[in-house]
Amino acid sequence: MGGTVELMQKICVDAAQALSASGVGVSLMTSDGAHGMAAASDPNTARIEELQFTFGEGPCIDAAAAGRPVLVPDLTDGAMRLWPMYTAAVLDAGVRAVFAFPLQVGAARLGVLDVFRASSGAMYRPELGRALTLADQVVTTLLDGQERTTGTDELDEAFEHRAALFQAQGMVMVQLGIPLAEALARIRAYAYATDRPLSEVAADILAHRIRLDTDHA
């Protein structure tokens, strides 16, 4: 998992260029509301990406909740009524349009890919297609960073386990305020110490039966 964040940062940089964006960010979110900014194309975008969590509102959060893209080609056209604090803050930061694409695997919602532009205007169909492809690339990068399984006859179950492990990793990351890679290391260490499969530990974390703390190093 060590290079996953670096790969996501590269995807964000490439996406910003491909989509004529001022910045692109990726945030991780779990079903119970745990969240955190995971990667961004540049430091300024990282600060903008965090604003949705600072205010608890914005197209990014709505896209994660609904499981579908939220496209805002002009933040000055009605967005203030929907997200007053968020809209004011990002406008002040020079953002004029936001396009949020959920990251999901079946019913499991992992986070959001956010595209920011310094000028208003809708995305054209080819750009939307590229954005959706890039969102899929982020999902693949995230899942490829998880514990790999070798059984080919139970691929669907393994895929579900990876998604659950990723969600648990996001929860631990936010709870302890640590990097994504370290969160996975903590989960693996706990599984090793208790002689339990990673999938079981992840399920217990998601169900709040386990809460890792600073003692679980």
Helices and strands as residue ranges (DSSP letters): H 4-18, E 23-29, E 35-40, H 43-55, H 59-66, E 70-72, H 79-82, H 84-92, E 97-105, E 108-117, H 125-144, H 155-176, H 180-194, H 198-206
